[in-house]
Amino acid sequence: MRRAEKVIITTAVTGSVNIPSQSPYLPLSAEEVVEAALGAVEAGSAVVHLHARHPDGRPAFEPEIFDQIVPRIMERTDAVINITTGGSSAMTMEQRLAAANRFEPELASLNMGSMNFVYSGIADRVEQWRFDWEKPYVLNTYAHPFINSFDKIEHTLRTLGARGTRFEYECYDIGHLYSLAYFVDKGLARPPLLIQGVFGILGGIGADHENLEHMVRIADKLFGDDYSFSAFAAGRDQMQFATHSAWLGGHVRVGLEDSLWIGKGRLAESNAQQVEKIRAAVEDLGKEIAKPADARAMLALKGR
């Protein structure tokens, strides 16, 4: 792993997993997503990872909705824009790539394997539903896998990679690292790599700290110094795993996509609140926070 001299904070501001009935603070409208991203950048985030939603919170893929988000963030900040190609498991691959194809971003997420990606348990914790779409949406994940087949991964690497987009390789299990190594060998995934270890999703690798260190060991074996590492855990383990990643020499990711909480039993009231908390933890480790220009240099991004 390339040890981080400065730690990149990525903020995933809304995602497609958590739903409006879980928290009144989850950004839904384009305006709310923009304001959440700007607040995160002001608090110290160098990268903003973007999904979009319809006003009722349903995950959105339409480029015209991203049109209301991406330019407004770019006008007011120099942050690195990372556009999802994961979208949601309910979307087709064409829909998932629509926004990234439109904007040709510096950075895009790329899921490195098909998997059971289950968050139906949300339904057990919601007492009152705000919108009719929410319950069927989360329950559907118990029966339908999230498809990221090799042909879809290759298509994404070829189409976006040809335009200079680099990738946040989202690895939800050890096998995903080996899948990434396959695409490196084919010359489609080009170092320096940004590997995002994802822990605590039902169907993926568990949120055990031994797993975090094991993932780094295997990545070191496969990629040597040709990669930077970042990690997050879903839900209550978010801050512990981000801090552990920074301690190991990696980067961190926070945001309401990954966890709605700021402490035990306390909902986060903003993405910025989470950024401020992890920034303090990273600085307590004696590490400096990366600015967007630092992130671009470390990740070999093309710039705007």
Secondary structure by P-SEA (a helix, b strand, c coil): cccccbbbbbbbcccccccccccccccccaaaaaaaaaaaaaacccbbbbbbbcccccccccaaaaaacaaaaaaccccbbbbbccccccccccccccccccccccbbbbbcccccccccccccccccccccccaaaaaacccccccccaaaaaaaaaaaaaaccccccccccaaaaaaaaaaaaaccccccbbbbbbccccccccccaaaaaaaaaaaaacccccbbbbbcccccaaaaaaaaaaaaccccccccccccccccccccccaaaaaaaaaaaaaaacbbbbcaaaaaaaaccccc
